[in-house]
């Protein structure tokens, strides 16, 4: 499998300017595209990372863009429906970047520096070169590497499978406060006290979240 790593910057993009403005990292996956009523519709999902206030501002900024038709949010995961006027240029771009021969081995990283970081695999190097050429020609693209290698895995956006809001908050707090560092910085009673929750309740939410995550990552191994 041929694997290319590169970055690009789309000056008319909906997301990257907002990522830079609000200090948000957006790990996105383009899902599908379709044409309806002479419009090209794009569906994409992803995880946003940053302060809660910045996340709210980022989403508010997206909603102000007339190209955004709908946004659904669950914790840090967002699903976006964007719509663009139909044009020959956009149709050509869609054919390249939504080519079914490509495998996105990682979510596209829309960074706080205003760039998009891509990692794409393809059986045919000539097909992969078409994406690289388009990125360089139209989007200030810069190739980091392209080489033949065996794929070890493909990253998934499903990072919080079936967690309740309280379970998600518990494990997110534990991670941010260094509970999973070695040596540990805080104990569970200290974490519970930090957010003014009962020890038994916090411990239950944390353990259930851990069990669900471990089950998700190990059930296919």
Secondary structure, DSSP 8 states (H G I E B T S, - for coil): -EEEEEEE--TT-SSHHHHHHHT-EEEEEEEEEEEETTEEEEEEEEEEES-HHHHHHHHHHHHHSTTEEEEEEETTEEEEEEEEE--HHHHHHHHHHT-TT-EESS-EEE-TTS-EEEEEEES-HHHHHHHHHHHHHHS--EEEEEEE--------S--STT--HHHHHHHHHHHHTTTTSSS-S--HHHHHHHTT--HHHHHHHHHHHHHHHHHHHHTT-
